[in-house]
């Protein structure tokens, strides 16, 4: 959780004072100590101003998974532009994008969960690590289940808090709604479902609808990354990334 708008300036003043003090240490302390002190204080400054590094899972989401989804998105746009139009091909292509999006979000959530569990396990006594690993790995909802809101909460709540993706951002409720719609269509596409979709779920896929779901998934990924950073900081006393 980042500090208020006034707090970063207080931290910045503290950094300036501390740097002056550290400079006075140079004649009597080694360079390693000096660098460590700089790192600690600039780390505080970056946290206060909201410039923290993303997790490895979010980095992969942004630098790999998103690029792969871009390719499928571009293919859908090309099919949409066909002359004459081919509605059947477009529908199949959009269903493919839905499946890819759901799969990559599930992969991201699983990556982040694994990353967080490994970071925490590394901080406990060696004799307890195997037991903790077994507990974190057992009966994961995201191992086989879709990335529904309930499945994401079920796994991440193992860290000892109640995950609330709706409350972390002004768009949280809409993002969670979009996630539900995505998963409804994911099941329909994967299983050739014939049952009516749930209330409020679009009856027909369009590229703008799926792109809206993509934007919501991206927002949820960023929110979940930030939530887990705060929770691990609370648990361990140090930032995990």
Phi, psi and omega in degrees: 000125184280158181285167180291171185298330181280330186297320180304323179294324177295319178295319180299318178297321178296321178298314181300316179297316182294322179296320177298320179293320181295321178302325179290342181277346191301328184285339184243346182243155182283166184295327181300314179299319180300313181294322178297316179298317176301314182299317181298313185287323176289330174298319177297319180296314181296319178299318182295325182268003175080026183256030183293153180287151175279164174291167175297325180295317180290324177300318178293321177302315185281326188258350180229301183298317180297321180295322178294319177294326177301321181296316180291322177300315180295324177296318178299317179297322179293320178294321179299329183273001181299142175232120357290161181294154179231082186302322182295316178295320179297316180299316179296322181292319178294323177296324176296319178297320178300314180298317179296316182298313179298318181295317181290325176293318176300317178298319178298312182300319179293319177300314183293318179300314180296316179300314181295317181295320180293321178297316181291316182300325181294345183265352183261164180306143184304323182295342181258352189293320180296319179295315179297320179299318179296320180292319180290334184267345187282132170053048179287130179294325184278356178291321180234336183277160178293160179281061176283164178301317181295318180293321177297315179297318183301319181284311186286340176293349177295345178277006172089028175213167180260109181292132179224090181287343180284331188267353187275349182208152179301328179269006183305311180301317179293322179297318179292322175298315178298322178298319177297318178295319178302314183290328175299313180287330176300313180293321179297318181288319184288326186249010182052046185296144179246353181285150178300144177287162181293167180300132179087348180282131180305133182283337181229135177281138169228159180298317178300325179296312181293324177295325174296320176296323177299315180298320179293319178297320178297317178296320179295322179297316180294318179297315182296322176300314180294320179299314183290329175297315180295317183293319178291326174298319178296317184288315189261339182087357177224152180291137182283335178206000000 
